[in-house]
Amino acid sequence: MSEADIKHLLDLGFSQTAVHDAVQVISYFNYINRIADALDVDLEHDIVSWEQ
């Protein structure tokens, strides 16, 4: 993400707080998915894969 990306979001009407929160959530999901992949974490049995 670059400064231009953030400016674009702000120009669209997103607040700085909304951009900050989105970056935090997206970063966390990126991190936790990499950890789960590295540790070979299995899906819960009641979760249906969307790649059917």
PyMOL Python script that loads the backbone (N, CA, C, O; Angstrom):
from pymol import cmd

cmd.read_pdbstr("""\
ATOM      1  N   MET A   1       0.849  -1.156   0.000  1.00  0.00           N
ATOM      2  CA  MET A   1       0.000   0.000   0.000  1.00  0.00           C
ATOM      3  C   MET A   1       0.900   1.225   0.000  1.00  0.00           C
ATOM      4  O   MET A   1       1.878   1.301   0.743  1.00  0.00           O
ATOM      5  N   SER A   2       0.552   2.164  -0.836  1.00  0.00           N
ATOM      6  CA  SER A   2       1.354   3.375  -0.939  1.00  0.00           C
ATOM      7  C   SER A   2       0.570   4.580  -0.418  1.00  0.00           C
ATOM      8  O   SER A   2      -0.619   4.486  -0.112  1.00  0.00           O
ATOM      9  N   GLU A   3       1.259   5.697  -0.327  1.00  0.00           N
ATOM     10  CA  GLU A   3       0.614   6.934   0.097  1.00  0.00           C
ATOM     11  C   GLU A   3      -0.518   7.314  -0.862  1.00  0.00           C
ATOM     12  O   GLU A   3      -1.540   7.857  -0.444  1.00  0.00           O
ATOM     13  N   ALA A   4      -0.323   7.020  -2.153  1.00  0.00           N
ATOM     14  CA  ALA A   4      -1.362   7.309  -3.147  1.00  0.00           C
ATOM     15  C   ALA A   4      -2.620   6.479  -2.898  1.00  0.00           C
ATOM     16  O   ALA A   4      -3.733   6.964  -3.105  1.00  0.00           O
ATOM     17  N   ASP A   5      -2.451   5.233  -2.457  1.00  0.00           N
ATOM     18  CA  ASP A   5      -3.603   4.374  -2.141  1.00  0.00           C
ATOM     19  C   ASP A   5      -4.402   4.961  -0.980  1.00  0.00           C
ATOM     20  O   ASP A   5      -5.632   4.992  -1.009  1.00  0.00           O
ATOM     21  N   ILE A   6      -3.690   5.422   0.033  1.00  0.00           N
ATOM     22  CA  ILE A   6      -4.363   6.014   1.187  1.00  0.00           C
ATOM     23  C   ILE A   6      -5.075   7.298   0.783  1.00  0.00           C
ATOM     24  O   ILE A   6      -6.208   7.536   1.202  1.00  0.00           O
ATOM     25  N   LYS A   7      -4.424   8.126  -0.027  1.00  0.00           N
ATOM     26  CA  LYS A   7      -5.050   9.366  -0.497  1.00  0.00           C
ATOM     27  C   LYS A   7      -6.317   9.053  -1.275  1.00  0.00           C
ATOM     28  O   LYS A   7      -7.324   9.747  -1.131  1.00  0.00           O
ATOM     29  N   HIS A   8      -6.273   8.014  -2.098  1.00  0.00           N
ATOM     30  CA  HIS A   8      -7.455   7.627  -2.877  1.00  0.00           C
ATOM     31  C   HIS A   8      -8.610   7.245  -1.953  1.00  0.00           C
ATOM     32  O   HIS A   8      -9.748   7.652  -2.185  1.00  0.00           O
ATOM     33  N   LEU A   9      -8.328   6.469  -0.912  1.00  0.00           N
ATOM     34  CA  LEU A   9      -9.372   6.093   0.038  1.00  0.00           C
ATOM     35  C   LEU A   9      -9.938   7.320   0.754  1.00  0.00           C
ATOM     36  O   LEU A   9     -11.149   7.430   0.944  1.00  0.00           O
ATOM     37  N   LEU A  10      -9.067   8.230   1.146  1.00  0.00           N
ATOM     38  CA  LEU A  10      -9.522   9.454   1.803  1.00  0.00           C
ATOM     39  C   LEU A  10     -10.376  10.290   0.849  1.00  0.00           C
ATOM     40  O   LEU A  10     -11.385  10.866   1.257  1.00  0.00           O
ATOM     41  N   ASP A  11      -9.968  10.356  -0.427  1.00  0.00           N
ATOM     42  CA  ASP A  11     -10.743  11.093  -1.441  1.00  0.00           C
ATOM     43  C   ASP A  11     -12.117  10.469  -1.661  1.00  0.00           C
ATOM     44  O   ASP A  11     -13.065  11.164  -2.027  1.00  0.00           O
ATOM     45  N   LEU A  12     -12.225   9.169  -1.439  1.00  0.00           N
ATOM     46  CA  LEU A  12     -13.513   8.480  -1.584  1.00  0.00           C
ATOM     47  C   LEU A  12     -14.429   8.704  -0.385  1.00  0.00           C
ATOM     48  O   LEU A  12     -15.603   8.334  -0.410  1.00  0.00           O
ATOM     49  N   GLY A  13     -13.882   9.313   0.664  1.00  0.00           N
ATOM     50  CA  GLY A  13     -14.699   9.630   1.821  1.00  0.00           C
ATOM     51  C   GLY A  13     -14.407   8.817   3.064  1.00  0.00           C
ATOM     52  O   GLY A  13     -15.058   9.007   4.091  1.00  0.00           O
ATOM     53  N   PHE A  14     -13.439   7.914   2.991  1.00  0.00           N
ATOM     54  CA  PHE A  14     -13.069   7.152   4.179  1.00  0.00           C
ATOM     55  C   PHE A  14     -12.304   8.062   5.129  1.00  0.00           C
ATOM     56  O   PHE A  14     -11.494   8.880   4.694  1.00  0.00           O
ATOM     57  N   SER A  15     -12.556   7.922   6.411  1.00  0.00           N
ATOM     58  CA  SER A  15     -11.829   8.704   7.402  1.00  0.00           C
ATOM     59  C   SER A  15     -10.454   8.074   7.636  1.00  0.00           C
ATOM     60  O   SER A  15     -10.210   6.926   7.267  1.00  0.00           O
ATOM     61  N   GLN A  16      -9.573   8.843   8.249  1.00  0.00           N
ATOM     62  CA  GLN A  16      -8.259   8.294   8.589  1.00  0.00           C
ATOM     63  C   GLN A  16      -8.402   7.130   9.569  1.00  0.00           C
ATOM     64  O   GLN A  16      -7.638   6.166   9.513  1.00  0.00           O
ATOM     65  N   THR A  17      -9.374   7.224  10.455  1.00  0.00           N
ATOM     66  CA  THR A  17      -9.622   6.131  11.400  1.00  0.00           C
ATOM     67  C   THR A  17     -10.074   4.876  10.664  1.00  0.00           C
ATOM     68  O   THR A  17      -9.628   3.777  10.992  1.00  0.00           O
ATOM     69  N   ALA A  18     -10.952   5.022   9.672  1.00  0.00           N
ATOM     70  CA  ALA A  18     -11.430   3.864   8.904  1.00  0.00           C
ATOM     71  C   ALA A  18     -10.290   3.210   8.129  1.00  0.00           C
ATOM     72  O   ALA A  18     -10.192   1.984   8.079  1.00  0.00           O
ATOM     73  N   VAL A  19      -9.433   4.025   7.527  1.00  0.00           N
ATOM     74  CA  VAL A  19      -8.285   3.482   6.791  1.00  0.00           C
ATOM     75  C   VAL A  19      -7.354   2.755   7.759  1.00  0.00           C
ATOM     76  O   VAL A  19      -6.889   1.654   7.466  1.00  0.00           O
ATOM     77  N   HIS A  20      -7.086   3.360   8.897  1.00  0.00           N
ATOM     78  CA  HIS A  20      -6.235   2.737   9.914  1.00  0.00           C
ATOM     79  C   HIS A  20      -6.804   1.402  10.366  1.00  0.00           C
ATOM     80  O   HIS A  20      -6.085   0.405  10.437  1.00  0.00           O
ATOM     81  N   ASP A  21      -8.097   1.383  10.671  1.00  0.00           N
ATOM     82  CA  ASP A  21      -8.732   0.150  11.139  1.00  0.00           C
ATOM     83  C   ASP A  21      -8.684  -0.938  10.066  1.00  0.00           C
ATOM     84  O   ASP A  21      -8.414  -2.100  10.370  1.00  0.00           O
ATOM     85  N   ALA A  22      -8.944  -0.564   8.816  1.00  0.00           N
ATOM     86  CA  ALA A  22      -8.902  -1.538   7.721  1.00  0.00           C
ATOM     87  C   ALA A  22      -7.504  -2.127   7.574  1.00  0.00           C
ATOM     88  O   ALA A  22      -7.352  -3.338   7.414  1.00  0.00           O
ATOM     89  N   VAL A  23      -6.489  -1.278   7.627  1.00  0.00           N
ATOM     90  CA  VAL A  23      -5.104  -1.752   7.517  1.00  0.00           C
ATOM     91  C   VAL A  23      -4.780  -2.722   8.653  1.00  0.00           C
ATOM     92  O   VAL A  23      -4.138  -3.748   8.429  1.00  0.00           O
ATOM     93  N   GLN A  24      -5.222  -2.402   9.864  1.00  0.00           N
ATOM     94  CA  GLN A  24      -4.960  -3.271  11.001  1.00  0.00           C
ATOM     95  C   GLN A  24      -5.622  -4.643  10.828  1.00  0.00           C
ATOM     96  O   GLN A  24      -4.982  -5.670  11.056  1.00  0.00           O
ATOM     97  N   VAL A  25      -6.880  -4.666  10.431  1.00  0.00           N
ATOM     98  CA  VAL A  25      -7.616  -5.929  10.271  1.00  0.00           C
ATOM     99  C   VAL A  25      -7.035  -6.753   9.126  1.00  0.00           C
ATOM    100  O   VAL A  25      -6.823  -7.957   9.271  1.00  0.00           O
ATOM    101  N   ILE A  26      -6.778  -6.110   7.991  1.00  0.00           N
ATOM    102  CA  ILE A  26      -6.231  -6.820   6.828  1.00  0.00           C
ATOM    103  C   ILE A  26      -4.852  -7.394   7.164  1.00  0.00           C
ATOM    104  O   ILE A  26      -4.540  -8.527   6.800  1.00  0.00           O
ATOM    105  N   SER A  27      -4.043  -6.614   7.852  1.00  0.00           N
ATOM    106  CA  SER A  27      -2.706  -7.082   8.227  1.00  0.00           C
ATOM    107  C   SER A  27      -2.778  -8.267   9.174  1.00  0.00           C
ATOM    108  O   SER A  27      -2.015  -9.224   9.040  1.00  0.00           O
ATOM    109  N   TYR A  28      -3.697  -8.203  10.134  1.00  0.00           N
ATOM    110  CA  TYR A  28      -3.837  -9.308  11.082  1.00  0.00           C
ATOM    111  C   TYR A  28      -4.253 -10.598  10.364  1.00  0.00           C
ATOM    112  O   TYR A  28      -3.689 -11.661  10.620  1.00  0.00           O
ATOM    113  N   PHE A  29      -5.240 -10.502   9.467  1.00  0.00           N
ATOM    114  CA  PHE A  29      -5.674 -11.705   8.753  1.00  0.00           C
ATOM    115  C   PHE A  29      -4.560 -12.259   7.886  1.00  0.00           C
ATOM    116  O   PHE A  29      -4.410 -13.477   7.781  1.00  0.00           O
ATOM    117  N   ASN A  30      -3.774 -11.391   7.263  1.00  0.00           N
ATOM    118  CA  ASN A  30      -2.632 -11.839   6.471  1.00  0.00           C
ATOM    119  C   ASN A  30      -1.652 -12.598   7.365  1.00  0.00           C
ATOM    120  O   ASN A  30      -1.192 -13.685   7.016  1.00  0.00           O
ATOM    121  N   TYR A  31      -1.340 -12.013   8.519  1.00  0.00           N
ATOM    122  CA  TYR A  31      -0.407 -12.630   9.458  1.00  0.00           C
ATOM    123  C   TYR A  31      -0.919 -13.982   9.957  1.00  0.00           C
ATOM    124  O   TYR A  31      -0.205 -14.983   9.897  1.00  0.00           O
ATOM    125  N   ILE A  32      -2.150 -14.004  10.445  1.00  0.00           N
ATOM    126  CA  ILE A  32      -2.664 -15.216  11.085  1.00  0.00           C
ATOM    127  C   ILE A  32      -2.849 -16.351  10.063  1.00  0.00           C
ATOM    128  O   ILE A  32      -2.685 -17.522  10.406  1.00  0.00           O
ATOM    129  N   ASN A  33      -3.184 -16.018   8.835  1.00  0.00           N
ATOM    130  CA  ASN A  33      -3.298 -17.050   7.802  1.00  0.00           C
ATOM    131  C   ASN A  33      -1.934 -17.635   7.450  1.00  0.00           C
ATOM    132  O   ASN A  33      -1.824 -18.834   7.194  1.00  0.00           O
ATOM    133  N   ARG A  34      -0.905 -16.808   7.435  1.00  0.00           N
ATOM    134  CA  ARG A  34       0.446 -17.326   7.189  1.00  0.00           C
ATOM    135  C   ARG A  34       0.901 -18.242   8.328  1.00  0.00           C
ATOM    136  O   ARG A  34       1.532 -19.271   8.086  1.00  0.00           O
ATOM    137  N   ILE A  35       0.581 -17.869   9.562  1.00  0.00           N
ATOM    138  CA  ILE A  35       0.920 -18.715  10.708  1.00  0.00           C
ATOM    139  C   ILE A  35       0.178 -20.051  10.612  1.00  0.00           C
ATOM    140  O   ILE A  35       0.771 -21.110  10.819  1.00  0.00           O
ATOM    141  N   ALA A  36      -1.110 -19.998  10.301  1.00  0.00           N
ATOM    142  CA  ALA A  36      -1.902 -21.231  10.180  1.00  0.00           C
ATOM    143  C   ALA A  36      -1.360 -22.119   9.068  1.00  0.00           C
ATOM    144  O   ALA A  36      -1.285 -23.337   9.232  1.00  0.00           O
ATOM    145  N   ASP A  37      -0.982 -21.528   7.942  1.00  0.00           N
ATOM    146  CA  ASP A  37      -0.399 -22.324   6.856  1.00  0.00           C
ATOM    147  C   ASP A  37       0.927 -22.941   7.272  1.00  0.00           C
ATOM    148  O   ASP A  37       1.188 -24.109   6.981  1.00  0.00           O
ATOM    149  N   ALA A  38       1.762 -22.168   7.948  1.00  0.00           N
ATOM    150  CA  ALA A  38       3.079 -22.664   8.355  1.00  0.00           C
ATOM    151  C   ALA A  38       2.963 -23.804   9.360  1.00  0.00           C
ATOM    152  O   ALA A  38       3.786 -24.719   9.368  1.00  0.00           O
ATOM    153  N   LEU A  39       1.934 -23.744  10.209  1.00  0.00           N
ATOM    154  CA  LEU A  39       1.748 -24.782  11.224  1.00  0.00           C
ATOM    155  C   LEU A  39       0.820 -25.896  10.762  1.00  0.00           C
ATOM    156  O   LEU A  39       0.514 -26.811  11.526  1.00  0.00           O
ATOM    157  N   ASP A  40       0.373 -25.819   9.511  1.00  0.00           N
ATOM    158  CA  ASP A  40      -0.505 -26.819   8.906  1.00  0.00           C
ATOM    159  C   ASP A  40      -1.778 -27.013   9.726  1.00  0.00           C
ATOM    160  O   ASP A  40      -2.195 -28.139   9.998  1.00  0.00           O
ATOM    161  N   VAL A  41      -2.385 -25.894  10.114  1.00  0.00           N
ATOM    162  CA  VAL A  41      -3.615 -25.931  10.892  1.00  0.00           C
ATOM    163  C   VAL A  41      -4.759 -26.385   9.989  1.00  0.00           C
ATOM    164  O   VAL A  41      -4.945 -25.861   8.891  1.00  0.00           O
ATOM    165  N   ASP A  42      -5.520 -27.362  10.466  1.00  0.00           N
ATOM    166  CA  ASP A  42      -6.660 -27.870   9.699  1.00  0.00           C
ATOM    167  C   ASP A  42      -7.887 -27.008   9.936  1.00  0.00           C
ATOM    168  O   ASP A  42      -8.033 -26.389  10.990  1.00  0.00           O
ATOM    169  N   LEU A  43      -8.772 -26.973   8.939  1.00  0.00           N
ATOM    170  CA  LEU A  43     -10.048 -26.302   9.114  1.00  0.00           C
ATOM    171  C   LEU A  43     -10.883 -27.068  10.127  1.00  0.00           C
ATOM    172  O   LEU A  43     -10.714 -28.274  10.309  1.00  0.00           O
ATOM    173  N   GLU A  44     -11.769 -26.365  10.770  1.00  0.00           N
ATOM    174  CA  GLU A  44     -12.710 -27.052  11.645  1.00  0.00           C
ATOM    175  C   GLU A  44     -13.598 -27.934  10.781  1.00  0.00           C
ATOM    176  O   GLU A  44     -13.861 -27.606   9.624  1.00  0.00           O
ATOM    177  N   HIS A  45     -14.054 -29.033  11.324  1.00  0.00           N
ATOM    178  CA  HIS A  45     -14.791 -30.019  10.531  1.00  0.00           C
ATOM    179  C   HIS A  45     -16.141 -29.524  10.042  1.00  0.00           C
ATOM    180  O   HIS A  45     -16.646 -30.027   9.038  1.00  0.00           O
ATOM    181  N   ASP A  46     -16.740 -28.556  10.718  1.00  0.00           N
ATOM    182  CA  ASP A  46     -18.043 -28.064  10.284  1.00  0.00           C
ATOM    183  C   ASP A  46     -17.933 -26.884   9.307  1.00  0.00           C
ATOM    184  O   ASP A  46     -18.953 -26.322   8.909  1.00  0.00           O
ATOM    185  N   ILE A  47     -16.711 -26.502   8.917  1.00  0.00           N
ATOM    186  CA  ILE A  47     -16.504 -25.426   7.959  1.00  0.00           C
ATOM    187  C   ILE A  47     -16.459 -26.029   6.559  1.00  0.00           C
ATOM    188  O   ILE A  47     -15.684 -26.949   6.293  1.00  0.00           O
ATOM    189  N   VAL A  48     -17.298 -25.502   5.665  1.00  0.00           N
ATOM    190  CA  VAL A  48     -17.335 -25.985   4.288  1.00  0.00           C
ATOM    191  C   VAL A  48     -16.428 -25.113   3.442  1.00  0.00           C
ATOM    192  O   VAL A  48     -16.542 -23.888   3.472  1.00  0.00           O
ATOM    193  N   SER A  49     -15.529 -25.729   2.687  1.00  0.00           N
ATOM    194  CA  SER A  49     -14.620 -24.987   1.825  1.00  0.00           C
ATOM    195  C   SER A  49     -15.391 -24.349   0.675  1.00  0.00           C
ATOM    196  O   SER A  49     -16.281 -24.974   0.099  1.00  0.00           O
ATOM    197  N   TRP A  50     -15.049 -23.100   0.338  1.00  0.00           N
ATOM    198  CA  TRP A  50     -15.703 -22.422  -0.776  1.00  0.00           C
ATOM    199  C   TRP A  50     -15.156 -22.897  -2.117  1.00  0.00           C
ATOM    200  O   TRP A  50     -15.709 -22.551  -3.160  1.00  0.00           O
ATOM    201  N   GLU A  51     -14.072 -23.691  -2.110  1.00  0.00           N
ATOM    202  CA  GLU A  51     -13.441 -24.187  -3.335  1.00  0.00           C
ATOM    203  C   GLU A  51     -13.975 -25.549  -3.735  1.00  0.00           C
ATOM    204  O   GLU A  51     -13.193 -26.448  -4.044  1.00  0.00           O
ATOM    205  N   GLN A  52     -15.269 -25.721  -3.736  1.00  0.00           N
ATOM    206  CA  GLN A  52     -15.847 -27.042  -4.057  1.00  0.00           C
ATOM    207  C   GLN A  52     -15.961 -27.235  -5.541  1.00  0.00           C
ATOM    208  O   GLN A  52     -16.423 -28.282  -5.994  1.00  0.00           O
TER     209      GLN A  52
END
""", "prot")
cmd.dss("prot")
cmd.show_as("cartoon", "prot")
cmd.util.cbc("prot")
cmd.orient("prot")
